[in-house]
């Protein structure tokens, strides 16, 4: 493959990602639209981390994922709690421990966006033959695994 072909391919991938993000952003509320980049990063990490920890994540887990200090994470969480984007609840068994989750409105927006992404993806996949669909999904999975293994 030539460099120009690789450039064209990653540009197309970025355009697909941007288009999906635009389609999903119709479900983002005003309070989320006014957040900073770092606040949005935190929300994304809380969303991803709570997939494995549905009862909430700790400040330590969140700080490590964001590569910031626990104090900085705590300050940002407090700000997002005041904006009704995150919830911060004390563990009844250990008052020092807190569980951080997305507020219900934010969780709902993630669900709506993911539903839209699923619909767009299924629409495309259903337009392919079974063989093409299998080949496409296999290539995307291999590319994903390869990108995960690259050290940045």
KEDO-31053 format. One line per 8 residues: number of its first residue (from 1); their letters; for each residue x, z, y of N, C-alpha, C, O. Coordinates in steps of 0.05 Angstrom, whole numbers, plus 5000, padded with zeros to 4 digits. Layout:
N
NUM> a> X/Z/Y/X/Z/Y/X/Z/Y/X/Z/Y; ...
***
This chain:
152
1> xxxxxxxx> 5017/5000/4976/5000/5000/5000/5018/5000/5025/5038/5014/5026; 5010/4985/5044/5025/4984/5069/5016/5006/5088/4994/5017/5085; 5033/5013/5107/5027/5034/5126/5001/5028/5142/4986/5046/5146; 4997/5004/5149/4973/4997/5165/4948/5001/5148/4927/5009/5159; 4949/4996/5122/4926/5001/5105/4920/5031/5103/4897/5039/5103; 4942/5047/5101/4938/5076/5100/4926/5086/5126/4909/5103/5126; 4936/5076/5148/4925/5084/5174/4896/5077/5176/4880/5094/5185; 4888/5053/5168/4860/5045/5168/4843/5064/5151/4821/5071/5158
9> xxxxxxxx> 4854/5071/5128/4839/5088/5109/4834/5116/5121/4812/5126/5121; 4855/5129/5132/4851/5156/5142/4833/5155/5167/4818/5174/5172; 4835/5134/5183/4817/5131/5206/4788/5129/5197/4770/5141/5209; 4783/5115/5175/4756/5112/5165/4746/5139/5154/4723/5147/5158; 4764/5154/5140/4757/5180/5130/4750/5199/5153/4730/5214/5152; 4765/5198/5175/4759/5215/5199/4733/5207/5211/4718/5224/5220; 4727/5181/5212/4702/5171/5223/4678/5181/5206/4658/5189/5217; 4681/5180/5180/4660/5190/5162/4656/5220/5168/4633/5229/5171
17> xxxxxxxx> 4677/5235/5170/4675/5264/5175/4662/5269/5202/4644/5286/5204; 4670/5255/5222/4659/5258/5249/4629/5251/5248/4613/5266/5261; 4622/5230/5235/4593/5222/5234/4576/5243/5219/4554/5249/5228; 4587/5254/5198/4572/5275/5183/4570/5300/5201/4549/5313/5201; 4592/5307/5215/4591/5330/5232/4571/5326/5254/4556/5345/5261; 4569/5302/5266/4549/5297/5286/4521/5299/5275/4503/5310/5288; 4517/5289/5251/4490/5291/5239/4483/5320/5234/4459/5327/5237; 4502/5336/5226/4496/5364/5220/4494/5381/5245/4483/5403/5244
25> xxxxxxxx> 4506/5372/5267/4506/5389/5291/4479/5391/5304/4475/5407/5322; 4460/5374/5296/4433/5377/5306/4420/5403/5299/4400/5411/5310; 4432/5417/5280/4421/5443/5271/4436/5466/5283/4431/5489/5276; 4454/5461/5302/4469/5482/5315/4454/5491/5340/4446/5475/5356; 4451/5517/5342/4436/5528/5365/4453/5531/5390/4478/5526/5389; 4441/5537/5412/4454/5540/5437/4476/5561/5437/4498/5556/5448; 4471/5583/5423/4491/5604/5423/4517/5596/5409/4538/5605/5417; 4515/5578/5389/4539/5569/5375/4553/5548/5392/4578/5546/5391
33> xxxxxxxx> 4538/5531/5406/4550/5510/5422/4568/5521/5444/4586/5507/5454; 4563/5546/5453/4579/5557/5475/4603/5573/5466/4616/5586/5482; 4609/5573/5440/4631/5589/5429/4658/5575/5432/4660/5551/5435; 4679/5591/5432/4706/5580/5434/4715/5569/5407/4702/5574/5386; 4736/5554/5407/4747/5542/5382/4753/5564/5362/4747/5562/5339; 4767/5586/5371/4774/5607/5353/4750/5622/5343/4751/5631/5320; 4729/5625/5359/4705/5638/5349/4692/5621/5328/4682/5631/5308; 4692/5595/5332/4680/5576/5312/4696/5577/5286/4685/5576/5264
41> xxxxxxxx> 4723/5579/5289/4740/5582/5265/4733/5607/5250/4732/5607/5225; 4729/5629/5264/4722/5654/5251/4695/5651/5236/4693/5660/5213; 4676/5639/5249/4649/5635/5236/4652/5619/5211/4641/5625/5190; 4668/5598/5212/4673/5581/5189/4685/5597/5166/4677/5595/5143; 4705/5614/5173/4718/5630/5152/4699/5651/5140/4700/5655/5116; 4683/5663/5157/4663/5682/5147/4644/5668/5127/4638/5678/5106; 4636/5644/5135/4618/5628/5118/4631/5622/5091/4619/5626/5070; 4656/5613/5092/4670/5606/5067/4676/5631/5050/4672/5631/5026
49> xxxxxxxx> 4685/5652/5063/4693/5676/5048/4668/5690/5036/4671/5702/5014; 4645/5689/5049/4622/5702/5038/4610/5687/5015/4592/5697/5002; 4620/5663/5009/4611/5650/4985/4620/5665/4960/4606/5668/4940; 4645/5676/4962/4656/5692/4941/4649/5722/4943/4650/5737/4924; 4643/5731/4968/4636/5759/4973/4610/5760/4988/4610/5765/5013; 4588/5756/4975/4562/5753/4989/4553/5779/5003/4536/5778/5021; 4564/5802/4996/4557/5827/5010/4573/5830/5036/4568/5849/5051; 4591/5812/5041/4607/5813/5066/4636/5814/5061/4645/5822/5040
57> xxxxxxxx> 4651/5807/5082/4681/5808/5080/4691/5831/5097/4678/5839/5116; 4715/5840/5091/4727/5861/5107/4743/5849/5130/4749/5825/5130; 4749/5865/5150/4765/5856/5172/4792/5847/5162/4803/5827/5172; 4803/5861/5143/4830/5854/5132/4829/5826/5120/4847/5810/5125; 4809/5820/5103/4806/5794/5091/4804/5772/5112/4817/5751/5110; 4788/5777/5132/4783/5758/5153/4808/5753/5170/4815/5731/5176; 4822/5775/5177/4847/5773/5192/4868/5757/5177/4881/5740/5188; 4870/5762/5151/4889/5747/5135/4882/5718/5133/4900/5701/5135
65> xxxxxxxx> 4857/5711/5130/4848/5683/5128/4854/5669/5154/4861/5645/5154; 4851/5683/5176/4855/5670/5203/4884/5672/5212/4891/5660/5233; 4900/5688/5198/4928/5693/5205/4930/5706/5233/4945/5697/5250; 4913/5727/5237/4914/5742/5262/4914/5772/5254/4911/5779/5231; 4919/5789/5274/4920/5817/5268/4892/5828/5264/4872/5816/5274; 4889/5850/5248/4863/5862/5245/4850/5870/5272/4826/5868/5275; 4867/5879/5291/4856/5886/5317/4844/5862/5331/4822/5864/5343; 4858/5840/5330/4847/5815/5343/4822/5806/5329/4803/5798/5342
73> xxxxxxxx> 4821/5808/5302/4798/5801/5287/4774/5819/5294/4752/5809/5298; 4779/5845/5297/4759/5864/5304/4747/5858/5331/4722/5859/5334; 4763/5852/5350/4754/5845/5377/4737/5820/5377/4716/5819/5390; 4745/5800/5362/4730/5775/5361/4703/5780/5346/4682/5769/5354; 4704/5795/5324/4679/5802/5310/4660/5816/5328/4636/5810/5329; 4670/5836/5343/4652/5851/5362/4639/5831/5381/4615/5834/5387; 4654/5813/5392/4643/5793/5411/4621/5776/5397/4600/5771/5410; 4626/5768/5373/4606/5751/5358/4582/5767/5349/4560/5756/5346
81> xxxxxxxx> 4585/5793/5345/4563/5810/5338/4545/5812/5363/4520/5811/5361; 4557/5816/5386/4542/5818/5411/4526/5792/5417/4505/5793/5430; 4537/5770/5407/4524/5744/5411/4504/5737/5389/4493/5715/5388; 4500/5756/5371/4481/5753/5348/4489/5731/5329/4471/5717/5318; 4515/5726/5326/4524/5705/5307/4534/5718/5281/4530/5707/5260; 4547/5742/5284/4556/5756/5260/4542/5783/5259/4532/5793/5279; 4542/5795/5235/4533/5822/5231/4556/5839/5220/4572/5829/5205; 4558/5863/5230/4579/5881/5222/4566/5907/5213/4554/5921/5230
89> xxxxxxxx> 4568/5914/5187/4555/5938/5177/4575/5956/5164/4593/5946/5150; 4571/5982/5167/4589/6001/5154/4582/6004/5125/4558/6004/5118; 4602/6008/5109/4598/6014/5081/4588/6042/5078/4601/6061/5088; 4565/6047/5065/4554/6074/5063/4573/6093/5048/4571/6117/5052; 4590/6082/5031/4608/6099/5015/4635/6104/5030/4649/6122/5022; 4641/6088/5050/4666/6091/5065/4662/6082/5093/4662/6058/5099; 4658/6101/5112/4651/6093/5139/4673/6077/5153/4668/6064/5173; 4697/6078/5142/4719/6063/5155/4717/6033/5147/4727/6016/5162
97> xxxxxxxx> 4705/6028/5125/4703/6000/5115/4678/5987/5127/4656/5999/5129; 4681/5962/5135/4658/5946/5146/4655/5921/5130/4674/5910/5119; 4630/5911/5129/4624/5886/5116/4615/5867/5138/4596/5873/5153; 4628/5844/5140/4621/5824/5160/4607/5801/5147/4617/5790/5127; 4584/5793/5157/4569/5771/5147/4559/5754/5171/4560/5763/5194; 4549/5730/5164/4536/5714/5185/4509/5726/5191/4495/5736/5173; 4500/5725/5216/4473/5733/5223/4454/5713/5210/4462/5690/5205; 4429/5721/5206/4410/5704/5192/4406/5677/5205/4405/5657/5192
105> xxxxxxxx> 4405/5677/5232/4402/5651/5246/4425/5632/5241/4421/5608/5237; 4449/5643/5240/4473/5627/5235/4473/5617/5206/4479/5594/5200; 4466/5635/5187/4464/5627/5159/4444/5604/5155/4448/5585/5140; 4421/5606/5169/4401/5586/5168/4411/5559/5177/4406/5538/5165; 4426/5559/5199/4437/5534/5210/4457/5521/5190/4458/5497/5187; 4473/5538/5177/4492/5527/5157/4476/5514/5134/4483/5493/5125; 4455/5528/5125/4439/5517/5103/4426/5490/5111/4426/5471/5096; 4416/5489/5136/4403/5464/5145/4424/5441/5147/4418/5418/5139
113> xxxxxxxx> 4448/5447/5157/4469/5427/5159/4477/5418/5131/4480/5394/5127; 4481/5437/5113/4489/5429/5086/4468/5413/5072/4474/5394/5057; 4443/5419/5077/4421/5403/5066/4423/5374/5076/4419/5355/5061; 4428/5371/5102/4431/5344/5114/4454/5330/5102/4452/5306/5095; 4477/5344/5098/4500/5331/5086/4494/5322/5057/4502/5301/5049; 4479/5339/5042/4472/5332/5015/4454/5307/5015/4458/5290/4998; 4435/5306/5033/4417/5283/5034/4433/5257/5040/4429/5237/5028; 4451/5259/5059/4467/5235/5067/4485/5226/5043/4488/5203/5037
121> xxxxxxxx> 4497/5246/5030/4515/5240/5007/4499/5228/4984/4507/5209/4972; 4476/5241/4977/4460/5231/4955/4449/5203/4961/4448/5186/4943; 4442/5197/4986/4433/5171/4993/4454/5150/4988/4449/5129/4977; 4479/5157/4995/4501/5138/4990/4506/5135/4960/4508/5113/4950; 4509/5158/4946/4515/5157/4918/4494/5143/4902/4500/5129/4883; 4468/5146/4909/4447/5133/4895/4446/5102/4900/4434/5088/4886; 4461/5094/4921/4462/5065/4926/4483/5051/4909/4485/5027/4908; 4499/5067/4894/4521/5057/4877/4511/5055/4848/4492/5069/4840
129> xxxxxxxx> 4524/5037/4833/4519/5037/4805/4531/5062/4792/4547/5075/4805; 4522/5069/4768/4532/5093/4755/4562/5092/4752/4576/5112/4756; 4573/5069/4746/4602/5065/4742/4616/5069/4769/4637/5083/4770; 4606/5057/4790/4619/5059/4816/4617/5088/4826/4636/5098/4839; 4595/5101/4821/4591/5129/4830/4612/5147/4816/4624/5164/4829; 4616/5143/4790/4635/5159/4775/4663/5154/4785/4679/5172/4788; 4670/5129/4790/4696/5121/4800/4701/5133/4828/4722/5145/4833; 4681/5131/4845/4684/5142/4872/4688/5172/4871/4706/5182/4884
137> xxxxxxxx> 4671/5187/4857/4674/5216/4856/4700/5224/4844/4712/5244/4852; 4709/5209/4824/4735/5216/4811/4758/5212/4831/4776/5229/4833; 4758/5191/4846/4779/5185/4866/4778/5206/4888/4799/5216/4896; 4755/5213/4898/4753/5234/4919/4763/5260/4909/4778/5274/4923; 4756/5268/4884/4766/5293/4873/4797/5293/4870/4810/5313/4877; 4807/5271/4861/4837/5269/4858/4850/5271/4885/4871/5284/4888; 4839/5257/4905/4850/5258/4932/4849/5286/4944/4868/5296/4956; 4827/5300/4939/4823/5327/4949/4844/5345/4936/4857/5361/4950
145> xxxxxxxx> 4848/5344/4910/4867/5360/4896/4895/5355/4906/4912/5373/4909; 4901/5330/4911/4928/5322/4921/4932/5334/4949/4954/5344/4954; 4912/5333/4966/4915/5343/4993/4918/5374/4993/4932/5385/5010; 4905/5387/4974/4907/5416/4972/4935/5424/4964/4945/5446/4972; 4949/5407/4949/4976/5415/4939/4998/5409/4958/5021/5417/4954; 4992/5394/4980/5013/5388/4999/5018/5411/5017/4999/5422/5029; 5043/5419/5019/5050/5441/5037/5052/5431/5065/5065/5411/5071; 5039/5446/5083/5039/5438/5111/5057/5455/5127/5060/5451/5152
***
